[in-house]
Amino acid sequence: MSVSRRTVLATAAGAAAICATSTPAEAAGATAARAMAPNLRELRAAADYAVDKLRTVAPGVTAFPVGTKFEKWAYSQSGDWVGGFWPGALWMAWLHSKDAAFRTWALASARKLAPRRHDTGTHDLGFLFYPSWVTAWRLTGDDRWRTGALQAADSLIQRYNPRGRFIRAWGALDDPKNAGRVIIDTMMNLDLLAFASRQTGDEKYLDIAVEHARTTQRVFPRPDGSTPHVYDFDPDSGAPIGPNTVQGYSPTSCWSRGQAWGLYGFTTMYRRTGNPEFLATARALADFAVGALSPDHVPVWDYRAPQQPHDIKDASAGAIMACGLLDLSTATGRPAYREVALRLLTALSETCLTRNSARADAVVARCTRNRPAEDGIEISLPYADYYLLEGILRVLRPQDVDRAIDLSTV
């Protein structure tokens, strides 16, 4: 069959037009789809590996993993800011395997977080109590977990600054140091407040979450969709001071895990409120991050560090980003975001698991905790294990994940 030159030119022009109007996520998703179909067997094998690893390690875990040293977990007795991810990972393992031992371990671990319900010295109460206590209540129906999560939400709202309309990130309430400091990570703690409003009927929790999200939306995203790690305010007047960083390369760079926190957090806030501006912000952050990915689909630790794309990696950023993109794909109806998420999960499963080490306690390697402080370079982190499992189960068992963390939209 012959094809006319006009047909060839028209087809090429149409393809060029599609590419010209595609977002980075759509273009990358189309490329990923052409390159390989989603390898569900690879994802299932990764989930099975994670479950086997957790089953082996869990009996010896008596505190909260915070990161690895020489491939072995180092622990915090109180949970630091990451204490919710260990019971969260055990819940994901239970959903995948139906092994009752994981349920027992998850509940025992979550109980150890009880004193933190009243901790007003951290913004990370969502990280601590959503994947542990909220999930425990959703999966067991035991109202003690719900009550404890609501107490944690009461502690969190005490950190709200009504003058600047933000939740303070760090420091005790009576400590002036860092009193005006806001970080992109806090977007992920807001769902605990949305949960509290749904459960109590009191809108004050969600109102604070919305105000914080609006403030973050106003000052964090740059025109290209990138974000800084930190934004400082005058705590007394609430007036903005400017961008800053602690874990990124500079105030003008883009720390990849923070970008993932923002993407996932704004998508969640859209689901809880229906506010289309939150969805638009989530898309802007997603499109920048997708466009900044290197061909191996494992994010560098900072998308604007001088050595990128050949810098050290942070697999945890990839796992968080994949969960956020799956959520965003559902919220927008755009399959391109899902395609990129599948490619991320496949890349992590193929290149970042600890399969080649007999001594490793964790599931995911190639993570970076705090590059500027030279703290935790190329290690394993508990949130990487949790979000890898969450992401894979969002693909393989979405109804089970919905039972655990609530994927509904208002």
Secondary structure, DSSP 4 states (H G I P E B T S, - for coil): ----HHHHHHHHHHHHHHHHH--HHHHHHHHHHHH----HHHHHHHHHHHHHHHHHHGGG--SEEEEEETTEEEEESS-TTTTTHHHHHHHHHHHHH--HHHHHHHHHHHHTTGGGGG--SBSTHHHHHIIIIIHHHHHH--HHHHHHHHHHHHHHHTTEETTTTEE--BS-TT--TTTTEEEGGGGGGHHHHHHHHHHH--THHHHHHHHHHHHHHHHS--TTS---SEEEE-TTT--EEEEE-SSSSSTTS-BHHHHHHHHHHHHHHHHHH--HHHHHHHHHHHHHHHHH--TT---BSBTTSTTTTSS-B-HHHHHHHHHHHHHHHHHHT-HHHHHHHHHHHHHHHHHSB-TT-SS--SSB-SEEEETTTTEEEEE--HHHHHHHHHHHHHHH-HHHHHHHH-----
